[in-house]
Amino acid sequence: MNKVRTSVLKATAIAPSNIAFSKYWGRKDNILRLPANGSISMTLSDLLTTTTVEFSPAYERSSPSDKKDQVTINGGGIEEGEEMRVIKHLDRVRKLSDINFKAKVASKNNFPAGTGLASSASGFAALTLAAISAAGLRLSDKELSILARQGSGSACRSIPGGFVEWLNGDTSETSYATQIFPSDYWDIADVVAIFTEEKKEVSSSTGHEAAQSSPFFKTRIAGMKQKNEEFKRFIKQRNFEKFGQLLEREALEFHAITLTQNPYLIYWTAGTLATMKKTAVLRNKGLPVYFTVDTGQNIHLFVEGKNIKRLVSELKKLEGIKNIIINKPGEGTRLSENHLF
Ligand code: DP6
């Protein structure tokens, strides 16, 4: 870690969301956010969070009765629990630097938050790089990934670009994400079908804590190492059919845990289910397409680059589709000169 003292304690970062091919669900340490298993993901080109952080003595003086960091998302307020998570993350950065000032944080997403599009991943990745840079620190990608992980687990996978592995370390220093293949290695796309922009009822954070109560959890964990090896092999070989089949099997296995944990969680809606079934119909019609779903109603459909147009025109025929977002493998978290305030 390098300290670079600057007079302006302000920085802006842009971070992508990522989609897990193999899912992080359940943790071996809830405080440090150490996952029960390693996971493989793709960094997304078109689901982005931009965050500006400024540390200043002015933010102490402006509200002496309420000496708190000021946080806004998309120009509005933020839920208390979420605000505490952001403040805790700023505290981690203050601890690493010698800055004790409060901060102003403004963040904006180019997609609806809390709908299973992993806004916490891009959100905490952007917050990590913006806050570290505003504090005048320089961290390696590995250090940034470790720090981002402590804000939100999946955020560690949004630091690198392209195809990414979150290593299954047993300590904070060994639990971070690294690039396994660059973004131009394989021309595939994640076409996100959005059915609702409503926030989900139960956050992933709460869901993780009950994962181990599923009677199938241990069986799942026992198979994860091999599954991740298979994902890496199919990506390396650019074997779309094998990759897609494994992608769907893993998504359904992950949801088998959410459905059987106590209390159970059902994230799908009628639209999610109809689209899952539609992928099989489309494959029978000669369009290779495979789905995955996280903790939300919206569904991610994978096709090779050459088939994006065909998939989009099929999706438009589906009832209830509000929006379609096309993602290619994207670049990782980066700094920007365009401050939000
Ligand atoms: C289903 O990273 O949102 O999307 O660490 O509590 O912030 P926290 O959880 P989060 O969990 C993501 C769960 C998932 C699977 C995945 O992205 O691997």
Boltz pocket constraint, residues with backbone or C-beta under 6 A from the ligand:
constraints:
  - pocket:
      binder: B
      contacts: [[A, 18], [A, 19], [A, 20], [A, 22], [A, 23], [A, 24], [A, 25], [A, 33], [A, 39], [A, 118], [A, 120], [A, 121], [A, 149], [A, 151], [A, 152], [A, 153], [A, 154], [A, 155], [A, 204], [A, 205], [A, 206], [A, 208], [A, 293], [A, 294], [A, 295]]
      max_distance: 6.0
